[in-house]
Amino acid sequence: MYPAFVRRQDVPGPAAPDAGVMADTLLTPATRATARLPLLDVLRGAAILGTLMTNVWIFASPGSEWSVLQGGLTSPDPVADPSAANIAETAFRALADGKFLALLTILFGVGLAIQYDSAARRGDPWPGRYWRRAAFLLLEGTVHFVLVFAWDVLMGYAVTALLVARLLARSEKVRRRAMWTAAAVHLTLVSLLTLALASGDDGAPKTPDPDAVALYARGGYGDQIAFRLENFAALRIEPVFSFGLLVFLFLLGVRLHRAGAFAPTGVGRRIRARMAAWGLGLGLPLTLATTLGGDDFFVLGRYGVAPLVAVGYIGLIGLALDRLWVPKPVVTALASVGRTALSCYVAQNLLCMLLCYGIGLGLAARLADTGPWWVMGLWAAVALTLTAGSWLWLRRFDRGPLESVQHRALRPRPSR
């Protein structure tokens, strides 16, 4: 019942002595740590910038956030039109869509396991006051949803973390059953929805809602907030639909952490090599198949195949760092984003909102008919801004700005 890339002998007890230190937030580890796992910082940075590779297309599309539900966010067909622009956009989106979101979800599970291990070493009860951390994350996600971006992930992570936190206090057998049950339920839902999409497609072209297009191109900021609140249930459907996947990936992150998959050890390097081989060896061909299959297989690709590729990405990035394939400036840049991941996640969505919507520069409407190159250029510009900004910030401060707010809000108050 173990994933193929994690052998039973690799999995130690619930509180391995070199498991790491308590995370300051679910996104970033504490900067004052007794033992760091540098790979985690780089993986978090890659996950944040990789998530932007998907979200940038939402900001740049007509109808923006609403286009995801209305069929306006369609992918090009590189077979029917094998132009350089179509091929580049297809590859860009296929390599990112859902993959880095799954990677980020796994890392949330790793952060939760680190906090549990730290509490166990201190002898503190678990989950204890952890609910306060999850509640604060839920509040952050709600504010982010209302004010910035409808497809926020923090709210779903907060709810999932509450469940998984309780599972960490149970036996390995209970967690294993929960993990694979969640995976089975999720894959069943994905399969049924894919069948429905494939059998119900009438071939008619999908167009975005003109009212939503006008709202994001010319509407006011207050109107956009009101639109999100009015359509709260529809815009929050993703974490509900993918809740089983979230539970599975959280628990997978716990398992990988306890197996030493992120540690600079021989065991860790072997696990990362297996993760790269299994994840990419199976995931990339399946990604190609679902991509060429068209929009009917979008759900299967994003929610079924993407987690497998995410596992491969973890292994590949780990191997690249182990073998010094990545230049040091790139490692430093990714690690800086990783250490300020919560701040960078919110900042990248805020920047894209101001650049793409009519309340800012309105690039989405101005450049709507100019092809995909400007969207990929926008991603590169925002990514460079985040890496430079996070590096400069960490030269003076220990934590990112939002990480500091969360740390101050959640730190224990001295007893009288």
Salt bridges, closest charged atoms under 4 A:
ASP10 OD2 - ARG274 NH2 2.71
ASP24 OD2 - ARG399 NE 2.15
ASP24 OD1 - HIS407 ND1 3.36
ASP41 OD2 - ARG36 NH2 2.62
ASP41 OD1 - ARG44 NH1 3.95
GLU65 OE1 - ARG228 NE 3.14
GLU89 OE2 - ARG93 NH1 2.65
ASP97 OD1 - ARG302 NH1 2.49
ASP117 OD2 - HIS257 NE2 3.34
ASP117 OD1 - ARG258 NH2 3.98
ASP124 OD2 - ARG122 NE 2.73
ASP152 OD1 - HIS144 ND1 2.81
GLU172 OE1 - ARG175 NH2 3.07
GLU172 OE2 - ARG255 NH2 3.21
GLU238 OE2 - ARG302 NH2 2.95
ASP322 OD2 - ARG272 NE 3.09
ASP398 OD2 - ARG32 NH2 2.69
